[in-house]
Amino acid sequence: METTISYLAQDPILDIEKPFDTDVPVDHIPGARASNHRNDERDVKVYPITDLSEWDLEKHGFCFIRAKTGLNAEDALTRKREVQKGYWYEIEAILHEAFPQYSRIECYDCTVRKRDPDFPTNIRIYTKVEQPARRPHSDCSPRGAHMNLERAFPGQESFWEGKDFDILNVWRPLRGPNNDWPLAMCDWTTIDPSIDVRINDAIRRDRVDENAILHFNENHKWYFMKDQSVEDLIVFRNADSFGKRAQGFHCSVLNPETNGQLRESVEVRCVAFR
């Protein structure tokens, strides 16, 4: 699939400023900037996944699991708070069966997306449901992983401080087969962390998160699942507590060949202790 990816540009300003972006309006604040990012739009090839078994979480930063779950699109879109815990329990059970190296898995976040017909031409800061993310990124840095847990499990620092854990995401469409703005994954073995990865402050209305974003490298290899069904789960690692394992850098990409329904998706974030 021929498409484009909106990388972070190698801008000289990043030599003196840490990258940052925000989803909070700042137009009313004199001199404020919503971001110091500059786009580096690149034409890329994103290859379809042909053999699910060849992808390994430890080596590539992502893998695939086929599993049935009970969360339907309508409930996810209209009753997320009421149904997310039940979905978390399902995901935790699926992950425990697939990854016996984890002694404990706790889900703590659920994000539902439904693409607005105007996306990405008119990206509104506030929509009823979150929109696809075009910047290749990992949801948290190793430091951001600890920040995630401090917010999700307040007062329980003794349970994770000094422990070996991963922050995992489990992503799937809510309706399938999906080809609209599919999630593209970058093979970790093609990333040079020393020059490709940049730590970023993600400023929210009530907090500051720390994630990681990518600069372009011609060695990057990108992949997606064509005709992804609701039973095709993409599992990827955002970060680990010691910053030593493969990460699943990802973004949504325009599929010029799609003619199906607008993408609706759900992703769960969890902490997995070794």
N, C-alpha and C positions, 0 to 999 in steps of 0.2 A: 504494500500500500504506500503510495507516494503522498506525503503530507508535510506539514510544518510543525516545528516545536519551538516554543517561545522560551529559549534559554535566558539566563541572566548574563548580561554583557560584562566583559572584563573592563569595567569603567575605572579610570584613575581615582575617582572619588572613593572607591572602596579601599584604597590604600590608607585613607585617613578616617573613614567612617565605617562602622559596622553596617552591613545591609539591614534594612528594616522595611516593613510594609504594615499597613493597617487596614482594617475593614470599618473603621470609624470615620465619619465625615470630619474633615478638618478645614473646610473652606472658610469657616467663620473665624478661624484663628489666624491673626496676622503673621505672615512668614512661615506658617506651618506647612509641612510637606506630608503627603500621604505615604510616600515611599521615596527611597533614593535608588530604586532599581531602574535600569535601562534595558530594554528588550534586545535580544539577539536572536532574530527569527532565522531559523535554519530549515532548509529543505532536507527531509530525511526519509528513509525507507523504514517502515515498521512491518516486521515479518509476522505472518500468522503462525500461531503455535500448531504444530502438527503432531507432536508426541508429548503428552502431559508428563509421562514418566521421566523424561530427561531433565526436568527442572528440579533443582534441589535447593531448599531454603538455606542450607549452610554454605553452599557454594555460590549460588546465583542471587541470593537475597529474596527469592520468591519461589513459590511452587503452586501446584493446583490440586484441589481435592474435589471429588464429586460426592455430593451429599444432599439429602433432602432436608429441608427445614420448613417450619410451619408458618413463618411470617409471610403474610400476603401483602400485596402492594397497597391496597386500600387502608389496611390497618397501619402500615408503616407511615403512610402519608398523612393520616388523619388522627391516629391514636398512638403516636410513637411512645409517649411516656407510659401509657398503660401496658403496652405489649413488649417493650424493649427488654425487660428483665427475663421474660420467658425465652426470648430469642437469645439473650446472653447465655442462658443455661444450655441451650442447644449447641451453640458455638463452642462453649467450653468443653462439652462432652465430645464433640467432633475433633477438636484439637488434641484432647488427651489421648484419644484413640490413635490419631495420626502421628503424634510426637511424644513417645514415651519418655524422652529425656527431660520433660517438664514435670516437676513434682506438684506444682500448683499453678492454676490459671484463673485469673480474675478479669472479667470484662468490666470496663468502666465508662465507655463512651459509645454512642450510636449516632451516626450521621446519615440522614436521608437526603437524597438529591433528586430533583426533577428538573430537567433542562427547560429553561424558558425559551419560547420560540425565537426570541430576539437575541439569545446568546449565540456567539460572543460579540455581535455587532454592537449591542447596547448592553453593557454589563452594569447592572444596577447594584449599588452596594447592598440595598435591602430588598430581598424577595422573600416570599413566604417559605420557600425551600431553598437550600443551598445549591449553588451552581457547580458545574465541573471545574476542576482546577487545571489551567493550561501550563503553568510553570512547573518544570520537572523538579521534584522535591522529595524529601523524606519528612514525614510529619513531625519528627522531633530529633534533636541531637541527643547525644548521651546526657548532657546537662538538662536538656529539655525533657528527657525521660523522667528524671527525678522531679522536675517541676510538675509534670503531669500527675505523678503519684501524690505529691504534696497536696494538689488541688482535689484529686479524686478521693483520697483517703486521708483526710486531715487528722492530725494527731497520732498517726500510726507509723511514724518514720522508723521506729525500731524494727518494723517488719521487713523493710527493704534496704536500710542503710548498710552498705558494705556487701550486699547480696548480689549474686549473679543472676540477672534477669534480662529478658528481651521485651520490647514493646512490639506487638504484632498487630496487624490489621487483617481482617477478613472481609473481602469485597465481592459483591455480586450484583447483577441486575435484579430489579424487582419484577420485571416482565421480560420475557425472552421469546425468541432469540433476539439478542441486542447487538446491533452494529453501529448505533448512533453514538458518536463521541466515546468510543471504547476506552478503557483504561489500558495505557501502554506501559510496559515494564522495561527498565533498562537492566541488562545483564551486568551484575556487579563485577564480573571478571573483565569487563571492558572499560571500567571506570578507574581513573587514577585519582585516589582521594586527595593526594597531596596538592594537586593543581585544579581538579574539577569541582571539588566540593567547597561550598562557602556557607558558614554558619550565619543564620539570619534571625533577627528579632521580629516576631509576629505579634503586633500590638493589637489587642482586642479591647473591647469596651471595658471589661472588668479585670484584665490581666495582661501579662506579657508572656508569650510562649517563645521557645527557641527551637527552630527547625533547621533544616539544611536544604540548600538549593544547588543546582548544577550550572556550571559553565559548559559551553560546547567543547566537545572533543570528537574529532573525526573517527575515533576508534569505538565510540559508543554503538552498541547494537540494541535495537528496540524491538519488542515483541508484543503482540496482542492476541486475544482469543476471538476468532471470527465466530459469529452466531452464538455468542455466549448465552447459555441458558441459566435459569434460576438455580440449577443444581451444580453449576460450575463455580466453585469458590476459588478466588485468588487469595493466597495467604502470603503476606510479605512482612519483612522485619523493617521497622522504622529505625530502631537503634537498640543497642544493648547497654547495660549499665557501665561497662568498662570500655566501650568504643572499640571493640576488637573483631566484630563479626560483619559479615556481608549485610548490606542494606538494600532495601527495595526501593530505589528511586523510581518515581512514577509520575504520570500526568495523563490527562485526557487529551485525545487528538481528534481532529476532524477526519472523518472517514468519507472521502469524496464519492464512495460507491454506495453509501447507504441510502435507502429509500423507505426505511421502516419508521416505527414510532419513535418519539422523542425519548431519550434515555431517562429511565428512573432507576436509582440504585440505592443500596444500603451498605454501609460499612461499619464494622465494629472494631474498636480498639481494645486491646487487652494487655495485661502484664503476665508474663509466663516465667516462673521461677525455675531454675535448674537445681 
